[in-house]
Amino acid sequence: MPKPSDHPIFDGIMTIAAAVQTAEQSADTGIISTAELIIATLKTQNDHGLAPSLAEPALVKLRRAMDAHLEGRTAIVEAHAEYRRIAASLGATPTSFGPTWPCTQRSVRTTTPLAAAA
């Protein structure tokens, strides 16, 4: 029985999987950083008794940034699903790869299989 590492493009699949997971993490980091900036703005405004109108223009722009981050995250997650479809068409599936499969079916980020790609 062939091993997953015997798949003709095993290295490519693992490289793309690692890049997809990095992109997903980066999208989440952008969302978190923007949320933290919004929170810091509101807390500072409140702590120093500043008028709510002072930061309103910045908060409106941050809302646009958050919308863009969330839209980007959605696109990356959708691309991940496309890569899963492409891999399956090439005979690479969670069943055929077993524990070396780089992504769980629930799309939860895992780091163990990626260590094998290094």
Secondary structure by P-SEA (a helix, b strand, c coil): ccccccccaaaaaaaaaaaaaaaaaaaaaaaaaaaaaaaaaaaaaaaaccccccaaaaaaaaaaaaaaaaaaaaaaaaaaaaaaaaaaaacccccccccccccccccccccaaaaaac
